């Protein structure tokens, strides 16, 4: 199953440019959010990660939609109680194994 995640971080940005490629890639479930502050929690991302099970594809249009920095990506990857899922980047055509936190 493909699970899509889209995020915008500026009030002027729209989710549609991310939503369309996710739908075209066959995402059966999507999670979206508008986060305008670096201090804000990323509720939809947590929901998407909790929804995913082993073997699911977590699909994002760009890696920076999943994590704001390399440090944040590493933190998510090395968190306790991690479970393997797959991440797919639509625009770059990249596919790789990515371990994500469960909570």
N, CA, C and O atoms as CSV, one atom per row, in Angstrom:
chain,resi,resn,atom,element,x,y,z
A,1,UNK,N,N,0.840,-1.184,0.000
A,1,UNK,CA,C,0.000,0.000,0.000
A,1,UNK,C,C,0.879,1.240,0.000
A,1,UNK,O,O,1.901,1.294,0.684
A,2,UNK,N,N,0.470,2.227,-0.772
A,2,UNK,CA,C,1.197,3.497,-0.822
A,2,UNK,C,C,0.468,4.526,0.037
A,2,UNK,O,O,-0.743,4.715,-0.078
A,3,UNK,N,N,1.240,5.188,0.903
A,3,UNK,CA,C,0.721,6.208,1.802
A,3,UNK,C,C,1.435,7.509,1.477
A,3,UNK,O,O,2.663,7.570,1.529
A,4,UNK,N,N,0.682,8.553,1.142
A,4,UNK,CA,C,1.282,9.826,0.761
A,4,UNK,C,C,1.355,10.799,1.922
A,4,UNK,O,O,0.491,10.808,2.798
A,5,UNK,N,N,2.404,11.623,1.918
A,5,UNK,CA,C,2.545,12.683,2.922
A,5,UNK,C,C,2.952,13.966,2.206
A,5,UNK,O,O,3.916,13.984,1.440
A,6,UNK,N,N,2.206,15.038,2.464
A,6,UNK,CA,C,2.499,16.344,1.866
A,6,UNK,C,C,2.531,17.385,2.976
A,6,UNK,O,O,1.733,17.337,3.912
A,7,UNK,N,N,3.470,18.334,2.858
A,7,UNK,CA,C,3.602,19.392,3.855
A,7,UNK,C,C,4.021,20.680,3.178
A,7,UNK,O,O,4.883,20.681,2.298
A,8,UNK,N,N,3.413,21.768,3.590
A,8,UNK,CA,C,3.886,23.098,3.178
A,8,UNK,C,C,4.258,23.858,4.437
A,8,UNK,O,O,3.709,23.612,5.511
A,9,UNK,N,N,5.202,24.789,4.291
A,9,UNK,CA,C,5.703,25.505,5.454
A,9,UNK,C,C,5.549,27.020,5.345
A,9,UNK,O,O,5.965,27.758,6.239
A,10,UNK,N,N,4.959,27.474,4.261
A,10,UNK,CA,C,4.708,28.906,4.093
A,10,UNK,C,C,3.247,29.114,3.744
A,10,UNK,O,O,2.621,28.291,3.076
A,11,UNK,N,N,2.725,30.228,4.210
A,11,UNK,CA,C,1.304,30.525,3.957
A,11,UNK,C,C,0.995,30.664,2.465
A,11,UNK,O,O,-0.136,30.417,2.044
A,12,UNK,N,N,1.972,31.050,1.677
A,12,UNK,CA,C,1.757,31.241,0.241
A,12,UNK,C,C,1.820,29.937,-0.543
A,12,UNK,O,O,1.448,29.910,-1.716
A,13,UNK,N,N,2.285,28.855,0.081
A,13,UNK,CA,C,2.394,27.573,-0.608
A,13,UNK,C,C,1.064,26.824,-0.574
A,13,UNK,O,O,0.269,26.982,0.352
A,14,UNK,N,N,0.844,26.024,-1.580
A,14,UNK,CA,C,-0.374,25.217,-1.689
A,14,UNK,C,C,-0.007,23.733,-1.685
A,14,UNK,O,O,1.092,23.356,-2.093
A,15,UNK,N,N,-0.921,22.911,-1.229
A,15,UNK,CA,C,-0.692,21.469,-1.171
A,15,UNK,C,C,-0.914,20.781,-2.514
A,15,UNK,O,O,-0.377,19.698,-2.745
A,16,UNK,N,N,-1.686,21.381,-3.390
A,16,UNK,CA,C,-2.024,20.760,-4.679
A,16,UNK,C,C,-0.811,20.304,-5.489
A,16,UNK,O,O,-0.853,19.207,-6.047
A,17,UNK,N,N,0.285,21.096,-5.586
A,17,UNK,CA,C,1.440,20.630,-6.359
A,17,UNK,C,C,2.092,19.365,-5.801
A,17,UNK,O,O,2.810,18.673,-6.523
A,18,UNK,N,N,1.854,19.058,-4.538
A,18,UNK,CA,C,2.344,17.804,-3.966
A,18,UNK,C,C,1.269,16.719,-4.056
A,18,UNK,O,O,1.574,15.552,-4.300
A,19,UNK,N,N,0.031,17.107,-3.860
A,19,UNK,CA,C,-1.081,16.145,-3.850
A,19,UNK,C,C,-1.218,15.440,-5.202
A,19,UNK,O,O,-1.383,14.221,-5.245
A,20,UNK,N,N,-1.154,16.182,-6.294
A,20,UNK,CA,C,-1.352,15.593,-7.628
A,20,UNK,C,C,-0.350,14.477,-7.938
A,20,UNK,O,O,-0.770,13.408,-8.381
A,21,UNK,N,N,0.968,14.682,-7.722
A,21,UNK,CA,C,1.902,13.583,-7.984
A,21,UNK,C,C,1.690,12.382,-7.056
A,21,UNK,O,O,1.902,11.240,-7.464
A,22,UNK,N,N,1.274,12.636,-5.814
A,22,UNK,CA,C,1.022,11.527,-4.898
A,22,UNK,C,C,-0.149,10.679,-5.385
A,22,UNK,O,O,-0.091,9.449,-5.355
A,23,UNK,N,N,-1.199,11.339,-5.828
A,23,UNK,CA,C,-2.347,10.603,-6.371
A,23,UNK,C,C,-1.969,9.862,-7.651
A,23,UNK,O,O,-2.379,8.720,-7.859
A,24,UNK,N,N,-1.188,10.513,-8.501
A,24,UNK,CA,C,-0.755,9.883,-9.752
A,24,UNK,C,C,0.128,8.668,-9.492
A,24,UNK,O,O,0.172,7.743,-10.302
A,25,UNK,N,N,0.825,8.673,-8.370
A,25,UNK,CA,C,1.701,7.552,-8.020
A,25,UNK,C,C,0.927,6.403,-7.369
A,25,UNK,O,O,1.509,5.364,-7.055
A,26,UNK,N,N,-0.365,6.582,-7.166
A,26,UNK,CA,C,-1.189,5.501,-6.648
A,26,UNK,C,C,-1.358,5.466,-5.145
A,26,UNK,O,O,-1.672,4.415,-4.586
A,27,UNK,N,N,-1.157,6.590,-4.475
A,27,UNK,CA,C,-1.352,6.617,-3.024
A,27,UNK,C,C,-2.815,6.360,-2.696
A,27,UNK,O,O,-3.715,7.018,-3.218
A,28,UNK,N,N,-3.029,5.389,-1.819
A,28,UNK,CA,C,-4.386,5.029,-1.433
A,28,UNK,C,C,-4.850,5.822,-0.213
A,28,UNK,O,O,-6.050,5.941,0.031
A,29,UNK,N,N,-3.919,6.354,0.538
A,29,UNK,CA,C,-4.216,7.158,1.731
A,29,UNK,C,C,-3.218,8.300,1.754
A,29,UNK,O,O,-2.035,8.102,1.477
A,30,UNK,N,N,-3.691,9.497,2.084
A,30,UNK,CA,C,-2.743,10.609,2.146
A,30,UNK,C,C,-2.931,11.390,3.436
A,30,UNK,O,O,-4.017,11.436,4.013
A,31,UNK,N,N,-1.838,11.999,3.864
A,31,UNK,CA,C,-1.801,12.842,5.045
A,31,UNK,C,C,-1.196,14.168,4.621
A,31,UNK,O,O,-0.166,14.201,3.947
A,32,UNK,N,N,-1.836,15.262,5.015
A,32,UNK,CA,C,-1.382,16.590,4.598
A,32,UNK,C,C,-1.387,17.531,5.781
A,32,UNK,O,O,-2.192,17.395,6.702
A,33,UNK,N,N,-0.463,18.501,5.743
A,33,UNK,CA,C,-0.477,19.517,6.788
A,33,UNK,C,C,0.199,20.788,6.325
A,33,UNK,O,O,1.027,20.798,5.414
A,34,UNK,N,N,-0.192,21.863,6.996
A,34,UNK,CA,C,0.411,23.175,6.806
A,34,UNK,C,C,1.061,23.535,8.129
A,34,UNK,O,O,0.379,23.760,9.129
A,35,UNK,N,N,2.383,23.588,8.127
A,35,UNK,CA,C,3.133,23.876,9.346
A,35,UNK,C,C,3.936,25.144,9.097
A,35,UNK,O,O,4.888,25.139,8.317
A,36,UNK,N,N,3.552,26.229,9.758
A,36,UNK,CA,C,4.160,27.529,9.504
A,36,UNK,C,C,5.243,27.903,10.504
A,36,UNK,O,O,5.825,28.983,10.398
A,37,UNK,N,N,5.525,27.052,11.458
A,37,UNK,CA,C,6.552,27.343,12.450
A,37,UNK,C,C,7.399,26.103,12.666
A,37,UNK,O,O,6.876,24.992,12.745
A,38,UNK,N,N,8.712,26.296,12.763
A,38,UNK,CA,C,9.608,25.174,13.009
A,38,UNK,C,C,9.351,24.502,14.349
A,38,UNK,O,O,9.739,23.351,14.551
A,39,UNK,N,N,8.708,25.202,15.254
A,39,UNK,CA,C,8.434,24.668,16.585
A,39,UNK,C,C,7.127,23.885,16.635
A,39,UNK,O,O,6.858,23.190,17.615
A,40,UNK,N,N,6.326,23.991,15.602
A,40,UNK,CA,C,5.034,23.293,15.582
A,40,UNK,C,C,5.245,21.792,15.461
A,40,UNK,O,O,6.175,21.326,14.803
A,41,UNK,N,N,4.369,21.058,16.104
A,41,UNK,CA,C,4.405,19.615,15.959
A,41,UNK,C,C,3.965,19.225,14.559
A,41,UNK,O,O,3.255,19.984,13.898
A,42,UNK,N,N,4.367,18.082,14.113
A,42,UNK,CA,C,3.994,17.616,12.779
A,42,UNK,C,C,3.021,16.464,12.941
A,42,UNK,O,O,3.356,15.296,12.738
A,43,UNK,N,N,1.807,16.833,13.312
A,43,UNK,CA,C,0.768,15.858,13.639
A,43,UNK,C,C,0.477,14.910,12.481
A,43,UNK,O,O,0.398,13.698,12.686
A,44,UNK,N,N,0.315,15.437,11.270
A,44,UNK,CA,C,-0.017,14.584,10.125
A,44,UNK,C,C,1.118,13.618,9.802
A,44,UNK,O,O,0.864,12.486,9.389
A,45,UNK,N,N,2.366,14.047,9.984
A,45,UNK,CA,C,3.487,13.136,9.751
A,45,UNK,C,C,3.461,12.008,10.779
A,45,UNK,O,O,3.654,10.846,10.423
A,46,UNK,N,N,3.229,12.334,12.033
A,46,UNK,CA,C,3.129,11.288,13.060
A,46,UNK,C,C,1.988,10.324,12.737
A,46,UNK,O,O,2.130,9.112,12.897
A,47,UNK,N,N,0.856,10.869,12.281
A,47,UNK,CA,C,-0.280,10.017,11.914
A,47,UNK,C,C,0.078,9.100,10.742
A,47,UNK,O,O,-0.271,7.920,10.744
A,48,UNK,N,N,0.770,9.643,9.749
A,48,UNK,CA,C,1.172,8.836,8.589
A,48,UNK,C,C,2.115,7.717,9.011
A,48,UNK,O,O,1.973,6.578,8.566
A,49,UNK,N,N,3.079,8.043,9.870
A,49,UNK,CA,C,4.035,7.030,10.311
A,49,UNK,C,C,3.348,5.963,11.161
A,49,UNK,O,O,3.681,4.782,11.061
A,50,UNK,N,N,2.403,6.367,11.984
A,50,UNK,CA,C,1.661,5.401,12.789
A,50,UNK,C,C,0.753,4.522,11.925
A,50,UNK,O,O,0.506,3.363,12.259
A,51,UNK,N,N,0.266,5.068,10.832
A,51,UNK,CA,C,-0.607,4.340,9.915
A,51,UNK,C,C,0.169,3.284,9.128
A,51,UNK,O,O,-0.356,2.209,8.838
A,52,UNK,N,N,1.418,3.596,8.786
A,52,UNK,CA,C,2.238,2.698,7.964
A,52,UNK,C,C,2.589,1.416,8.703
A,52,UNK,O,O,2.821,1.406,9.912
A,53,UNK,N,N,2.618,0.366,7.954
A,53,UNK,CA,C,3.044,-0.936,8.456
A,53,UNK,C,C,4.182,-1.431,7.580
A,53,UNK,O,O,4.438,-0.884,6.508
A,54,UNK,N,N,4.852,-2.454,8.036
A,54,UNK,CA,C,5.982,-2.990,7.282
A,54,UNK,C,C,5.531,-3.352,5.874
A,54,UNK,O,O,4.502,-4.000,5.683
A,55,UNK,N,N,6.314,-2.924,4.895
A,55,UNK,CA,C,5.999,-3.188,3.503
A,55,UNK,C,C,5.231,-2.077,2.815
A,55,UNK,O,O,5.124,-2.076,1.589
A,56,UNK,N,N,4.690,-1.129,3.574
A,56,UNK,CA,C,4.013,0.018,2.972
A,56,UNK,C,C,5.039,0.961,2.358
A,56,UNK,O,O,6.191,1.010,2.788
A,57,UNK,N,N,4.607,1.706,1.351
A,57,UNK,CA,C,5.427,2.760,0.771
A,57,UNK,C,C,4.972,4.087,1.353
A,57,UNK,O,O,3.801,4.448,1.237
A,58,UNK,N,N,5.886,4.815,1.976
A,58,UNK,CA,C,5.608,6.186,2.386
A,58,UNK,C,C,6.104,7.067,1.251
A,58,UNK,O,O,7.302,7.105,0.972
A,59,UNK,N,N,5.193,7.775,0.597
A,59,UNK,CA,C,5.529,8.519,-0.605
A,59,UNK,C,C,5.514,10.015,-0.316
A,59,UNK,O,O,4.529,10.547,0.196
A,60,UNK,N,N,6.611,10.686,-0.647
A,60,UNK,CA,C,6.712,12.141,-0.544
A,60,UNK,C,C,7.230,12.666,-1.873
A,60,UNK,O,O,7.888,11.938,-2.617
A,61,UNK,N,N,6.941,13.917,-2.174
A,61,UNK,CA,C,7.399,14.463,-3.452
A,61,UNK,C,C,8.871,14.862,-3.409
A,61,UNK,O,O,9.557,14.833,-4.431
A,62,UNK,N,N,9.349,15.230,-2.236
A,62,UNK,CA,C,10.771,15.570,-2.061
A,62,UNK,C,C,11.175,15.191,-0.646
A,62,UNK,O,O,10.348,15.206,0.266
A,63,UNK,N,N,12.422,14.857,-0.464
A,63,UNK,CA,C,12.905,14.447,0.848
A,63,UNK,C,C,12.701,15.533,1.898
A,63,UNK,O,O,12.461,15.215,3.063
A,64,UNK,N,N,12.791,16.804,1.518
A,64,UNK,CA,C,12.621,17.879,2.503
A,64,UNK,C,C,11.184,18.004,3.004
A,64,UNK,O,O,10.937,18.742,3.958
A,65,UNK,N,N,10.235,17.305,2.391
A,65,UNK,CA,C,8.872,17.272,2.917
A,65,UNK,C,C,8.796,16.330,4.109
A,65,UNK,O,O,7.956,16.510,4.991
A,66,UNK,N,N,9.656,15.339,4.142
A,66,UNK,CA,C,9.674,14.360,5.220
A,66,UNK,C,C,10.437,14.883,6.436
A,66,UNK,O,O,10.007,14.675,7.571
A,67,UNK,N,N,11.545,15.547,6.215
A,67,UNK,CA,C,12.373,16.074,7.304
A,67,UNK,C,C,12.920,17.430,6.888
A,67,UNK,O,O,13.307,17.632,5.737
A,68,UNK,N,N,12.945,18.360,7.845
A,68,UNK,CA,C,13.422,19.707,7.542
A,68,UNK,C,C,14.932,19.783,7.455
A,68,UNK,O,O,15.476,20.700,6.840
A,69,UNK,N,N,15.614,18.827,8.063
A,69,UNK,CA,C,17.079,18.842,8.060
A,69,UNK,C,C,17.591,17.410,8.097
A,69,UNK,O,O,16.854,16.473,8.406
A,70,UNK,N,N,18.843,17.267,7.782
A,70,UNK,CA,C,19.466,15.950,7.839
A,70,UNK,C,C,19.442,15.432,9.276
A,70,UNK,O,O,19.239,14.239,9.505
A,71,UNK,N,N,19.646,16.316,10.230
A,71,UNK,CA,C,19.622,15.933,11.648
A,71,UNK,C,C,18.248,15.363,12.029
A,71,UNK,O,O,18.166,14.363,12.742
A,72,UNK,N,N,17.187,15.996,11.559
A,72,UNK,CA,C,15.837,15.519,11.847
A,72,UNK,C,C,15.586,14.154,11.207
A,72,UNK,O,O,14.929,13.297,11.797
A,73,UNK,N,N,16.104,13.962,10.021
A,73,UNK,CA,C,15.965,12.683,9.330
A,73,UNK,C,C,16.690,11.575,10.094
A,73,UNK,O,O,16.158,10.477,10.256
A,74,UNK,N,N,17.901,11.866,10.560
A,74,UNK,CA,C,18.669,10.892,11.337
A,74,UNK,C,C,17.958,10.575,12.647
A,74,UNK,O,O,17.894,9.416,13.057
A,75,UNK,N,N,17.423,11.601,13.303
A,75,UNK,CA,C,16.718,11.388,14.571
A,75,UNK,C,C,15.522,10.472,14.377
A,75,UNK,O,O,15.292,9.572,15.186
A,76,UNK,N,N,14.763,10.688,13.322
A,76,UNK,CA,C,13.608,9.824,13.043
A,76,UNK,C,C,14.066,8.408,12.760
A,76,UNK,O,O,13.426,7.442,13.176
A,77,UNK,N,N,15.174,8.288,12.052
A,77,UNK,CA,C,15.680,6.982,11.647
A,77,UNK,C,C,16.212,6.168,12.820
A,77,UNK,O,O,16.107,4.942,12.833
A,78,UNK,N,N,16.784,6.857,13.803
A,78,UNK,CA,C,17.423,6.127,14.898
A,78,UNK,C,C,16.566,6.064,16.161
A,78,UNK,O,O,17.033,5.605,17.203
A,79,UNK,N,N,15.327,6.518,16.077
A,79,UNK,CA,C,14.453,6.514,17.247
A,79,UNK,C,C,14.145,5.085,17.693
A,79,UNK,O,O,14.148,4.146,16.896
A,80,UNK,N,N,13.883,4.956,18.975
A,80,UNK,CA,C,13.533,3.633,19.520
A,80,UNK,C,C,12.199,3.177,18.955
A,80,UNK,O,O,11.407,3.987,18.474
A,81,UNK,N,N,11.963,1.908,19.015
A,81,UNK,CA,C,10.728,1.302,18.530
A,81,UNK,C,C,10.490,1.591,17.053
A,81,UNK,O,O,9.367,1.887,16.645
A,82,UNK,N,N,11.545,1.504,16.258
A,82,UNK,CA,C,11.434,1.767,14.827
A,82,UNK,C,C,10.943,0.528,14.095
A,82,UNK,O,O,11.184,-0.600,14.523
A,83,UNK,N,N,10.258,0.753,12.996
A,83,UNK,CA,C,9.773,-0.339,12.162
A,83,UNK,C,C,10.089,-0.023,10.709
A,83,UNK,O,O,9.930,1.122,10.286
A,84,UNK,N,N,10.531,-1.007,9.935
A,84,UNK,CA,C,10.890,-0.715,8.552
A,84,UNK,C,C,9.674,-0.499,7.655
A,84,UNK,O,O,8.723,-1.280,7.672
A,85,UNK,N,N,9.725,0.563,6.882
A,85,UNK,CA,C,8.781,0.778,5.793
A,85,UNK,C,C,9.619,1.295,4.634
A,85,UNK,O,O,10.833,1.450,4.770
A,86,UNK,N,N,9.003,1.557,3.522
A,86,UNK,CA,C,9.739,2.068,2.391
A,86,UNK,C,C,9.296,3.476,2.073
A,86,UNK,O,O,8.119,3.824,2.176
A,87,UNK,N,N,10.261,4.269,1.686
A,87,UNK,CA,C,10.000,5.650,1.317
A,87,UNK,C,C,10.237,5.760,-0.187
A,87,UNK,O,O,11.203,5.207,-0.712
A,88,UNK,N,N,9.370,6.460,-0.859
A,88,UNK,CA,C,9.552,6.651,-2.294
A,88,UNK,C,C,9.444,8.130,-2.587
A,88,UNK,O,O,8.485,8.784,-2.177
A,89,UNK,N,N,10.429,8.660,-3.298
A,89,UNK,CA,C,10.405,10.055,-3.698
A,89,UNK,C,C,9.907,10.133,-5.124
A,89,UNK,O,O,10.559,9.629,-6.038
A,90,UNK,N,N,8.771,10.754,-5.322
A,90,UNK,CA,C,8.119,10.785,-6.630
A,90,UNK,C,C,8.953,11.544,-7.655
A,90,UNK,O,O,9.230,11.003,-8.726
A,91,UNK,N,N,9.361,12.771,-7.369
A,91,UNK,CA,C,10.037,13.613,-8.359
A,91,UNK,C,C,11.402,13.075,-8.761
A,91,UNK,O,O,11.780,13.125,-9.932
A,92,UNK,N,N,12.136,12.562,-7.784
A,92,UNK,CA,C,13.489,12.109,-8.063
A,92,UNK,C,C,13.558,10.663,-8.536
A,92,UNK,O,O,14.593,10.216,-9.032
A,93,UNK,N,N,12.462,9.934,-8.384
A,93,UNK,CA,C,12.467,8.537,-8.785
A,93,UNK,C,C,13.316,7.667,-7.869
A,93,UNK,O,O,13.672,6.548,-8.240
A,94,UNK,N,N,13.644,8.157,-6.690
A,94,UNK,CA,C,14.464,7.428,-5.736
A,94,UNK,C,C,13.596,6.467,-4.945
A,94,UNK,O,O,12.457,6.777,-4.596
A,95,UNK,N,N,14.135,5.329,-4.677
A,95,UNK,CA,C,13.442,4.377,-3.812
A,95,UNK,C,C,14.494,3.769,-2.901
A,95,UNK,O,O,15.529,3.293,-3.368
A,96,UNK,N,N,14.233,3.787,-1.616
A,96,UNK,CA,C,15.207,3.229,-0.693
A,96,UNK,C,C,14.566,2.827,0.608
A,96,UNK,O,O,13.448,3.240,0.918
A,97,UNK,N,N,15.257,2.039,1.352
A,97,UNK,CA,C,14.747,1.588,2.649
A,97,UNK,C,C,14.934,2.717,3.657
A,97,UNK,O,O,15.976,3.372,3.695
A,98,UNK,N,N,13.929,2.923,4.453
A,98,UNK,CA,C,13.975,3.987,5.443
A,98,UNK,C,C,13.262,3.494,6.696
A,98,UNK,O,O,12.114,3.056,6.621
A,99,UNK,N,N,13.915,3.557,7.823
A,99,UNK,CA,C,13.320,3.120,9.071
A,99,UNK,C,C,12.744,4.333,9.777
A,99,UNK,O,O,13.430,5.344,9.924
A,100,UNK,N,N,11.521,4.251,10.207
A,100,UNK,CA,C,10.864,5.394,10.829
A,100,UNK,C,C,10.404,5.074,12.235
A,100,UNK,O,O,10.158,3.918,12.581
A,101,UNK,N,N,10.292,6.131,13.048
A,101,UNK,CA,C,9.866,5.968,14.434
A,101,UNK,C,C,8.404,5.581,14.503
A,101,UNK,O,O,7.626,5.953,13.625
A,102,UNK,N,N,8.030,4.866,15.491
A,102,UNK,CA,C,6.660,4.440,15.697
A,102,UNK,C,C,5.921,5.339,16.675
A,102,UNK,O,O,4.741,5.088,16.918
A,103,UNK,N,N,6.515,6.343,17.239
A,103,UNK,CA,C,5.777,7.110,18.210
A,103,UNK,C,C,6.305,8.399,18.548
A,103,UNK,O,O,5.725,9.108,19.371
